Each structure stands twice: as C-alpha cells, then as structure tokens.
Amino acid sequence: MAETIDLCHRTTEAAAAQIVRDGRFLTRENSREAFSATHVDGQAEGCGAAIVHVRIDQA
C-alpha cells in the first residue's frame, strides 16, 4: 500500500469552493504552479482563510 502525503493550500473561500467544484487549481498568473504546505499554520497564513486539503500518493 502506498503511503500518502497531506498538503494544505490556503486561499479565499470563493477560490476554495471553485477548487473543490472543478477539481483543479487555477492561479491568478495562469501558471501551472499551486503552492501548498505540509502544515496548516505557519508562513502561509497570510494567503487566505480557507484551506484545501489534498492527499496524494507518495511516488
């Protein structure tokens, strides 16, 4: 069984709802990057009140 990694992406409430609805991350810059952290608190707190939790399989 593969181990998983838990990531947290902070954003606005509206953007979080769109991520959950569409199943993908879209950035303001239309880049292919989305920043996430392994902890809910910390430096990312200034990026928004909503948190999108993502669990991915470790390669």
Summary of the structure (lengths in Angstrom):
residues: 59
radius of gyration: 11.9
end to end distance: 11.4
largest distance: 36.6
contacts: 113
relative contact order: 0.44
helix: 25%
strand: 29%
